[in-house]
């Protein structure tokens, strides 16, 4: 499958009062990796809109394995695991130095026709062609 990774250094503003990364910031880390992944297939948010489709997230899961800490360098990897009827992307956050698994999760997005606002039950051809070109 198609994969992209980003390295992120945990900053002070990511932390909560317990001095670990606030749980809501993990979505931002996933988004950074997802955008790199979508850039890789030339179908990021501007291209989605141009093609006439919106792609809202309809489901998201995160499994916190080990808390992220200030100044820690992490590797966030996003991988497309489904794309024919919906877009499912799995995420893995590991410690950049040790490779230890810290967090895993996934998002599910569906195509919505930008004009009719109707959900598509099959992924639009424009997206399928771009993904299959890289497989």
Secondary structure, DSSP 4 states (H G I P E B T S, - for coil): --EEEEEEE--GGGB-TTSSB-GGGHHHHHHHHHHHHHHHTT-SHHHHHHTTEE--EEEEEEEE-S---TT-EEEEEEEEEE-SSSEEEEEEEEETTT--EEEEEEEEE--EETTT-PBPSS--HHHHHHHHHH-
